[in-house]
């Protein structure tokens, strides 16, 4: 690499990681090419399209599927690298694999599902990190902006929730580190986020600024715990969240990404972190509307202590603002940290691994077996499904979904999607499979009042067993008082439906535990 020969202005360019989009037009690709050639940017952070979540609040453009996204992404990375003065560090959000951003790529379980695994199954989380790492390496990516180490203290959290390993700090820490070590074993860099902790928020920082009103001691005890352990383990990078924590910033409601007290004071000096600090996306509305002068946000974020400016929208103006205002020491320190990170990234950059969907499915099957949770249990009522007739209802999927396909191989039952099941004509035993339309808590996970009313009617007089293929927090919005058995399967993947069906026909017992209190 020729980073040592860069001018001061070009060194500043290394701090900028603007967004690149898989489905860009030729005109938009040309614009990124100009950033690479003219400003010697340090890297790119890839997203699906300009209609994707963090970039499309006003226009609400429709996200169009691209069945060839993975090849397109690989081609773009190769192209952008070919015109770069020095190797670009390529990053992406791949918390549950490339499938988070790219169609037709391996999809691994959400963190909340992995959180249900018992401690003796932690090796599976390491394997998830490793598999994701190989998938990223195959496509030319060096840095996964994961894992999420926020402790999801607030069940209504609109932006973390299923992306967290759970509500207990040690569990979140141990499983995050297992995931991170798996990434590293595949030669991929990881990043702990969102410092100083985004778990106890009710505001989506893509849209507004969350404020956490906790004392510094409370934060040390809870939110900061995973980051402290990560620093002790030598984590490469930490991403700063767009959230205000007045007790850490001299009483000011300022985003952590713009707070010297939080980054330089707490993270650097008190906690001793000497790795790379990455800002959360600077296009997010919690910070993007603060400054009318182009480049000022980028300067303020850099001055606060961020080394990498993720999703910087004003590269030229930002470089000029930093060059005008920053000290040489600031520039050199951040430049050296990024250079060291790049050296780690490019030690081994083989692309020998290809997507192996068969191995992914086998891993997901093992995770399904380890995570499935018999949350509410009435064994006597559950046994009736083995010896008596029962009817079945599915909400959110077709009647020929994998779950029921597996069950009817050995059980004789009628499967209905009709929400107006006749109570008089139905069996005394009712098996319900619920696939909530949404993984997020907004609008009660998409569970309609009609579904809830039907569950109330059925469970009032019938022996009901419910399998939930979705976010466990959905149980909080369901009328569960009279349901005798609730089994949480967490995901709707075929592997998870197969395991749930095998549990129902008593091929094995559950060992998973809900990672959240319900």
C-alpha positions as CSV (number, residue, x, y, z in Angstrom):
1,X,0.0,0.0,0.0
2,X,1.2,3.5,-0.7
3,X,-0.6,5.2,2.1
4,X,2.6,6.6,3.6
5,X,3.1,8.8,0.5
6,X,-0.3,10.6,0.8
7,X,-0.4,14.4,1.2
8,X,-2.2,15.9,4.2
9,X,-5.3,16.4,2.1
10,X,-5.2,12.9,0.9
11,X,-4.7,11.5,4.4
12,X,-7.9,13.4,5.4
13,X,-9.7,11.7,2.4
14,X,-8.9,8.3,4.1
15,X,-11.4,9.2,6.9
16,X,-14.3,9.2,4.5
17,X,-16.4,6.1,3.8
18,X,-19.3,7.3,1.7
19,X,-22.2,5.0,0.9
20,X,-22.1,2.9,-2.3
21,X,-25.2,1.2,-3.6
22,X,-25.5,-2.1,-5.4
23,X,-28.2,-0.9,-7.7
24,X,-26.8,2.4,-8.7
25,X,-27.2,3.9,-12.1
26,X,-24.2,4.6,-14.4
27,X,-24.5,8.3,-13.5
28,X,-24.3,7.4,-9.7
29,X,-21.4,5.1,-10.3
30,X,-19.5,7.9,-12.0
31,X,-20.0,10.1,-9.0
32,X,-18.5,7.4,-6.7
33,X,-15.6,7.0,-9.2
34,X,-14.9,10.7,-8.9
35,X,-14.8,10.5,-5.1
36,X,-12.3,7.6,-5.3
37,X,-10.0,9.3,-7.9
38,X,-10.2,12.9,-6.8
39,X,-10.3,12.6,-3.0
40,X,-8.5,9.4,-2.2
41,X,-11.3,8.2,0.1
42,X,-10.5,5.4,2.5
43,X,-13.3,3.1,1.8
44,X,-16.9,2.5,0.9
45,X,-19.9,1.2,2.9
46,X,-22.3,-0.7,0.7
47,X,-26.1,-0.6,0.9
48,X,-28.7,-2.2,-1.3
49,X,-30.2,0.8,-3.1
50,X,-30.9,4.4,-2.6
51,X,-34.5,3.5,-1.7
52,X,-33.3,1.5,1.3
53,X,-34.3,2.4,4.9
54,X,-31.7,4.9,6.1
55,X,-31.8,7.0,2.9
56,X,-35.4,7.1,1.9
57,X,-37.5,8.7,4.6
58,X,-39.1,11.4,2.5
59,X,-39.6,9.9,-0.9
60,X,-40.6,6.4,0.1
61,X,-39.3,4.9,-3.1
62,X,-40.1,1.3,-3.7
63,X,-37.2,-1.1,-3.2
64,X,-36.8,-3.1,-6.3
65,X,-35.4,-6.6,-6.1
66,X,-32.3,-7.5,-8.0
67,X,-31.9,-11.2,-8.3
68,X,-28.3,-10.8,-9.4
69,X,-27.3,-8.5,-6.6
70,X,-24.4,-10.6,-5.3
71,X,-22.6,-10.7,-8.7
72,X,-23.3,-7.0,-9.2
73,X,-21.8,-6.2,-5.8
74,X,-18.7,-8.3,-6.5
75,X,-18.3,-6.6,-9.8
76,X,-18.6,-3.1,-8.3
77,X,-16.1,-3.8,-5.6
78,X,-13.6,-5.1,-8.2
79,X,-14.2,-2.1,-10.3
80,X,-13.9,0.5,-7.5
81,X,-10.7,-1.2,-6.3
82,X,-9.2,-1.1,-9.8
83,X,-9.4,2.7,-9.9
84,X,-8.3,3.4,-6.3
85,X,-4.9,5.0,-5.5
86,X,-4.6,2.7,-2.5
87,X,-6.8,-0.3,-1.5
88,X,-10.3,0.7,-0.4
89,X,-11.6,-0.8,2.9
90,X,-15.0,-2.2,2.0
91,X,-17.6,-2.5,4.7
92,X,-21.3,-3.5,5.0
93,X,-23.9,-4.2,7.6
94,X,-24.2,-8.0,7.6
95,X,-25.6,-8.7,11.1
96,X,-27.4,-11.8,9.9
97,X,-25.3,-12.3,6.8
98,X,-25.2,-10.7,3.3
99,X,-28.9,-11.3,3.1
100,X,-29.4,-8.2,5.2
101,X,-28.4,-6.2,2.1
102,X,-28.1,-8.6,-0.8
103,X,-30.7,-10.9,-2.4
104,X,-30.1,-14.6,-2.9
105,X,-27.3,-14.9,-0.4
106,X,-27.1,-17.0,2.8
107,X,-29.4,-15.9,5.5
108,X,-28.5,-16.7,9.1
109,X,-30.7,-16.2,12.2
110,X,-31.2,-12.9,13.9
111,X,-29.2,-12.1,17.0
112,X,-32.3,-12.6,19.2
113,X,-32.6,-16.2,18.0
114,X,-28.9,-16.8,18.7
115,X,-29.6,-15.3,22.2
116,X,-32.0,-18.3,22.9
117,X,-29.1,-20.8,22.5
118,X,-27.9,-22.3,25.9
119,X,-24.3,-21.6,26.8
120,X,-23.1,-25.0,25.8
121,X,-24.2,-24.2,22.2
122,X,-22.2,-21.0,21.9
123,X,-20.0,-22.6,19.4
124,X,-22.9,-22.3,16.9
125,X,-22.7,-18.5,17.2
126,X,-18.9,-18.7,16.4
127,X,-19.8,-20.7,13.4
128,X,-22.4,-18.1,12.3
129,X,-19.7,-15.4,12.5
130,X,-17.3,-17.6,10.6
131,X,-19.8,-18.5,7.8
132,X,-20.7,-14.9,7.4
133,X,-17.0,-14.0,7.3
134,X,-16.4,-16.4,4.4
135,X,-19.5,-15.1,2.6
136,X,-18.1,-11.5,2.9
137,X,-14.6,-12.5,1.9
138,X,-16.0,-14.3,-1.2
139,X,-17.5,-11.0,-2.4
140,X,-14.5,-8.7,-1.6
141,X,-15.7,-7.2,1.7
142,X,-13.3,-6.6,4.6
143,X,-15.3,-5.2,7.5
144,X,-18.6,-6.3,8.9
145,X,-20.3,-3.5,10.9
146,X,-21.4,-6.1,13.4
147,X,-22.1,-7.4,16.0
148,X,-24.8,-5.3,17.7
149,X,-23.9,-5.4,21.4
150,X,-26.7,-3.2,22.7
151,X,-28.5,-4.7,25.6
152,X,-32.2,-4.6,24.6
153,X,-33.6,-3.3,27.9
154,X,-36.6,-1.6,26.3
155,X,-39.0,-4.2,24.8
156,X,-40.5,-1.5,22.6
157,X,-37.1,-0.4,21.1
158,X,-38.0,0.4,17.5
159,X,-34.5,0.0,16.1
160,X,-32.6,-2.6,18.1
161,X,-34.9,-5.4,19.3
162,X,-34.3,-8.5,17.3
163,X,-30.8,-7.3,16.4
164,X,-29.7,-7.7,20.0
165,X,-28.7,-11.0,21.7
166,X,-31.1,-10.2,24.6
167,X,-31.7,-8.3,27.8
168,X,-28.9,-9.7,30.0
169,X,-25.5,-8.1,29.8
170,X,-23.3,-11.1,30.2
171,X,-25.3,-13.1,27.7
172,X,-25.1,-10.3,25.2
173,X,-21.3,-9.9,25.8
174,X,-20.4,-13.6,25.5
175,X,-22.4,-14.2,22.4
176,X,-21.2,-11.0,20.7
177,X,-17.6,-12.0,21.3
178,X,-18.3,-15.5,20.0
179,X,-19.8,-14.0,16.8
180,X,-16.8,-11.6,16.5
181,X,-14.3,-14.3,16.9
182,X,-16.0,-16.3,14.2
183,X,-15.7,-13.3,11.8
184,X,-12.0,-13.0,12.7
185,X,-11.3,-16.6,12.1
186,X,-12.5,-16.1,8.5
187,X,-10.2,-13.1,8.1
188,X,-12.9,-10.5,8.4
189,X,-12.9,-7.4,10.7
190,X,-15.7,-6.8,13.1
191,X,-17.2,-3.8,14.8
192,X,-19.0,-3.5,18.2
193,X,-21.9,-1.1,18.1
194,X,-23.7,1.2,19.1
195,X,-21.5,2.8,21.8
196,X,-22.4,3.8,24.5
197,X,-25.5,1.5,24.2
198,X,-28.7,1.9,22.2
199,X,-30.7,-0.8,24.0
200,X,-32.8,1.4,26.3
201,X,-34.3,3.7,23.7
202,X,-37.8,4.3,22.4
203,X,-36.8,6.5,19.4
204,X,-35.4,5.3,16.1
205,X,-32.1,7.2,15.6
206,X,-32.6,7.1,11.9
207,X,-35.5,9.5,12.5
208,X,-34.7,11.4,15.7
209,X,-32.3,11.7,18.6
210,X,-32.9,9.2,21.4
211,X,-32.0,10.5,24.9
212,X,-30.9,8.1,27.7
213,X,-31.4,9.6,31.1
214,X,-29.3,7.3,33.2
215,X,-26.5,8.0,35.6
216,X,-22.9,7.3,34.7
217,X,-22.8,4.5,37.3
218,X,-25.9,2.9,35.9
219,X,-24.4,3.0,32.4
220,X,-21.1,1.5,33.6
221,X,-23.1,-1.3,35.3
222,X,-25.3,-2.1,32.3
223,X,-24.9,-0.5,28.8
224,X,-21.1,-0.1,28.9
225,X,-20.4,-3.6,30.1
226,X,-20.2,-5.3,26.7
227,X,-17.9,-2.6,25.3
228,X,-15.6,-2.8,28.3
229,X,-15.2,-6.5,27.8
230,X,-14.7,-6.0,24.0
231,X,-11.9,-3.5,24.6
232,X,-10.3,-6.0,27.0
233,X,-10.5,-8.6,24.1
234,X,-8.8,-6.3,21.7
235,X,-11.7,-5.5,19.4
236,X,-10.7,-3.7,16.1
237,X,-13.3,-1.0,15.9
238,X,-16.3,0.5,17.8
239,X,-19.1,2.3,16.1
240,X,-20.7,5.3,17.9
241,X,-24.5,5.5,18.0
242,X,-26.6,8.6,17.4
243,X,-28.0,9.0,20.9
244,X,-27.7,11.6,23.6
245,X,-26.5,10.6,27.1
246,X,-26.4,13.8,29.2
247,X,-24.7,12.1,32.1
248,X,-21.7,11.4,29.9
249,X,-21.6,14.7,28.1
250,X,-21.8,17.3,30.9
251,X,-25.5,17.4,30.8
252,X,-25.9,18.2,27.1
253,X,-28.4,16.5,24.8
254,X,-25.8,16.0,22.1
255,X,-25.4,12.9,19.9
256,X,-22.6,10.7,21.1
257,X,-21.2,10.8,17.6
258,X,-20.6,14.6,18.1
259,X,-19.5,14.4,21.7
260,X,-15.8,14.8,22.7
261,X,-16.7,13.9,26.2
262,X,-18.1,10.5,25.1
263,X,-15.5,9.5,22.5
264,X,-12.3,11.2,23.6
265,X,-13.1,11.3,27.3
266,X,-15.0,8.1,28.1
267,X,-14.1,5.7,25.3
268,X,-10.4,6.7,24.7
269,X,-9.2,8.0,28.1
270,X,-11.4,6.2,30.7
271,X,-11.9,2.9,28.9
272,X,-8.5,2.9,27.1
273,X,-9.8,2.0,23.6
274,X,-7.0,2.5,21.0
275,X,-8.7,1.0,17.9
276,X,-10.7,2.7,15.2
277,X,-13.8,4.7,16.0
278,X,-16.5,4.7,13.4
279,X,-19.4,7.1,13.3
280,X,-22.9,5.7,12.6
281,X,-24.2,6.8,9.2
282,X,-24.0,10.5,9.0
283,X,-27.1,10.7,6.7
284,X,-29.3,9.6,9.7
285,X,-31.8,12.3,10.6
286,X,-30.7,12.4,14.3
287,X,-27.6,14.4,13.0
288,X,-27.9,15.1,9.3
289,X,-30.2,18.1,9.7
290,X,-28.0,19.9,12.4
291,X,-25.8,22.0,10.2
292,X,-26.8,24.0,7.1
293,X,-23.2,24.5,6.0
294,X,-22.0,21.5,4.0
295,X,-18.9,19.8,5.5
296,X,-19.6,21.1,9.0
297,X,-21.2,17.8,10.2
298,X,-18.2,15.9,9.0
299,X,-15.8,18.2,10.7
300,X,-17.8,18.1,14.0
301,X,-17.9,14.3,13.9
302,X,-14.2,14.1,13.2
303,X,-13.3,16.6,15.9
304,X,-15.4,14.7,18.4
305,X,-13.1,11.7,17.8
306,X,-14.5,9.6,15.0
307,X,-11.8,8.2,12.7
308,X,-14.1,6.9,10.0
309,X,-17.0,9.0,8.8
310,X,-19.5,6.5,7.6
311,X,-22.0,7.5,5.0
312,X,-20.5,11.0,4.7
313,X,-22.6,12.9,2.2
314,X,-20.3,15.9,1.7
315,X,-16.9,14.5,1.0
316,X,-15.3,17.5,-0.7
317,X,-16.6,20.1,1.8
318,X,-15.9,17.8,4.7
319,X,-12.2,17.4,3.6
320,X,-11.8,21.1,3.3
321,X,-13.5,21.7,6.7
322,X,-11.2,19.2,8.5
323,X,-8.1,20.5,6.7
324,X,-9.0,24.1,7.8
325,X,-9.8,23.3,11.4
326,X,-8.0,20.1,12.6
327,X,-4.5,20.0,14.1
328,X,-1.8,17.9,12.4
329,X,-1.8,15.6,15.5
330,X,-5.5,14.9,15.1
331,X,-5.1,14.0,11.4
332,X,-2.0,11.9,12.0
333,X,-3.5,9.9,14.9
334,X,-6.7,9.0,13.0
335,X,-4.7,8.3,9.8
336,X,-2.4,5.9,11.6
337,X,-5.3,4.0,13.2
338,X,-7.0,3.6,9.9
339,X,-3.7,2.5,8.3
340,X,-3.3,-0.2,10.9
341,X,-6.9,-1.4,10.4
342,X,-6.2,-1.6,6.7
343,X,-3.1,-3.6,7.2
344,X,-5.1,-6.1,9.2
345,X,-7.8,-6.2,6.5
346,X,-5.4,-6.9,3.7
347,X,-3.2,-9.5,5.4
348,X,-5.3,-12.3,3.8
349,X,-7.8,-11.4,1.1
350,X,-8.4,-14.7,-0.6
351,X,-11.7,-15.2,-2.4
352,X,-11.6,-19.0,-2.6
353,X,-14.8,-19.4,-0.6
354,X,-18.2,-19.6,-2.4
355,X,-21.7,-19.5,-1.1
356,X,-22.6,-22.9,0.3
357,X,-26.4,-22.8,0.9
358,X,-26.3,-26.5,2.0
359,X,-23.9,-25.8,4.8
360,X,-25.9,-22.7,5.8
361,X,-29.1,-24.7,6.0
362,X,-27.4,-27.4,8.1
363,X,-26.1,-24.7,10.5
364,X,-29.5,-23.0,10.7
365,X,-31.0,-26.4,11.5
366,X,-28.6,-26.9,14.4
367,X,-29.4,-23.5,15.7
368,X,-33.1,-24.2,15.3
369,X,-32.7,-27.3,17.5
370,X,-30.7,-25.4,20.1
371,X,-32.9,-22.3,20.3
372,X,-36.5,-23.6,20.1
373,X,-38.1,-22.7,23.4
374,X,-41.1,-24.2,25.2
375,X,-42.0,-20.9,26.8
376,X,-45.3,-21.7,28.4
377,X,-45.8,-25.4,29.2
378,X,-48.7,-27.5,30.3
379,X,-47.5,-31.0,29.6
380,X,-50.8,-32.7,30.3
381,X,-52.5,-30.5,27.7
382,X,-49.7,-30.9,25.2
383,X,-49.9,-34.7,25.5
384,X,-53.4,-34.6,24.2
385,X,-52.2,-33.8,20.7
386,X,-50.4,-37.1,20.7
387,X,-53.5,-39.2,21.5
388,X,-56.5,-37.2,20.4
389,X,-57.7,-35.5,17.2
390,X,-56.8,-31.9,16.6
391,X,-57.4,-29.1,14.1
392,X,-54.7,-26.7,12.9
393,X,-54.7,-23.0,12.0
394,X,-52.0,-21.0,10.3
395,X,-51.7,-17.2,10.4
396,X,-49.3,-15.4,8.1
397,X,-48.4,-18.4,5.9
398,X,-50.2,-20.7,3.5
399,X,-51.6,-24.0,4.8
400,X,-48.9,-26.0,2.9
401,X,-46.1,-24.3,4.8
402,X,-43.2,-26.5,5.9
403,X,-44.3,-26.8,9.5
404,X,-47.6,-28.5,8.6
405,X,-46.2,-30.4,5.7
406,X,-43.9,-32.1,8.2
407,X,-46.7,-32.7,10.7
408,X,-49.2,-34.3,8.4
409,X,-46.6,-36.9,7.4
410,X,-47.3,-38.6,10.7
411,X,-50.5,-36.9,12.1
412,X,-53.9,-36.7,10.6
413,X,-55.3,-33.2,11.0
414,X,-57.1,-30.5,9.1
415,X,-55.1,-27.3,8.4
416,X,-57.0,-24.1,7.9
417,X,-56.1,-20.5,7.2
418,X,-59.7,-19.4,7.7
419,X,-59.7,-17.1,10.7
420,X,-63.4,-17.7,11.1
421,X,-63.1,-21.3,12.3
422,X,-66.4,-22.6,13.6
423,X,-66.0,-23.3,17.4
424,X,-68.9,-25.7,17.3
425,X,-67.4,-27.8,14.5
426,X,-63.8,-27.8,15.5
427,X,-61.8,-30.3,17.6
428,X,-61.2,-29.7,21.3
429,X,-57.5,-29.4,20.5
430,X,-56.3,-26.6,18.3
431,X,-52.7,-26.2,17.0
432,X,-51.9,-22.7,15.9
433,X,-48.9,-21.6,13.9
434,X,-48.4,-17.9,13.9
435,X,-46.0,-16.1,11.5
436,X,-46.1,-12.4,12.4
437,X,-45.8,-10.2,9.3
438,X,-43.2,-7.9,11.0
439,X,-40.1,-8.6,13.0
440,X,-40.3,-5.0,14.5
441,X,-42.7,-4.0,17.3
442,X,-44.4,-1.2,15.3
443,X,-48.1,-1.9,14.8
444,X,-47.8,-4.9,17.2
445,X,-45.7,-6.9,14.7
446,X,-48.5,-6.7,12.2
447,X,-50.7,-9.0,14.3
448,X,-54.2,-7.8,13.5
449,X,-57.1,-7.4,16.0
450,X,-58.9,-10.1,14.2
451,X,-56.1,-12.6,14.8
452,X,-56.1,-11.7,18.5
453,X,-59.8,-12.0,18.8
454,X,-59.8,-15.4,17.2
455,X,-57.1,-16.6,19.6
456,X,-59.2,-15.3,22.5
457,X,-62.2,-17.2,21.4
458,X,-60.4,-20.4,20.7
459,X,-58.3,-20.5,23.9
460,X,-61.4,-19.7,26.0
461,X,-62.9,-23.1,25.4
462,X,-60.3,-25.2,23.5
463,X,-56.9,-26.7,24.4
464,X,-54.6,-24.5,22.4
465,X,-51.0,-24.9,21.6
466,X,-49.3,-22.0,19.7
467,X,-46.0,-22.1,17.8
468,X,-44.6,-18.6,17.2
469,X,-42.3,-18.2,14.2
470,X,-41.1,-14.7,14.9
471,X,-39.9,-12.1,17.4
472,X,-40.5,-13.4,20.9
473,X,-41.6,-10.0,22.0
474,X,-44.7,-10.6,20.0
475,X,-46.0,-12.7,22.9
476,X,-46.4,-9.4,24.8
477,X,-49.2,-8.3,22.4
478,X,-50.9,-11.7,22.2
479,X,-53.8,-12.8,24.4
480,X,-51.9,-15.7,26.0
481,X,-53.7,-16.2,29.3
482,X,-55.7,-19.2,28.3
483,X,-53.2,-20.7,25.8
484,X,-51.9,-23.9,27.4
485,X,-48.6,-24.2,25.5
486,X,-46.5,-21.6,23.7
487,X,-43.4,-22.7,21.8
488,X,-41.1,-20.0,20.3
489,X,-39.4,-21.0,17.1
490,X,-38.0,-17.5,16.4
491,X,-37.5,-17.7,12.6
492,X,-39.7,-18.7,9.6
493,X,-36.8,-20.5,7.8
494,X,-37.7,-24.0,6.5
495,X,-35.1,-25.4,9.0
496,X,-36.9,-23.8,11.9
497,X,-40.3,-25.0,10.7
498,X,-38.9,-28.5,10.4
499,X,-37.5,-28.5,13.9
500,X,-40.7,-27.1,15.3
501,X,-42.7,-29.9,13.6
502,X,-40.3,-32.5,14.9
503,X,-40.7,-31.1,18.4
504,X,-44.5,-31.2,18.0
505,X,-44.4,-34.9,17.1
506,X,-42.1,-35.5,20.1
507,X,-38.8,-36.4,18.3
508,X,-36.9,-34.4,21.0
509,X,-37.2,-31.9,23.8
510,X,-36.6,-28.2,23.7
511,X,-33.4,-26.7,25.3
512,X,-33.6,-23.1,24.3
513,X,-34.4,-20.2,26.7
514,X,-36.1,-16.9,25.8
515,X,-33.4,-14.2,25.7
516,X,-35.9,-11.6,26.8
517,X,-38.5,-11.4,29.6
518,X,-42.0,-11.8,28.4
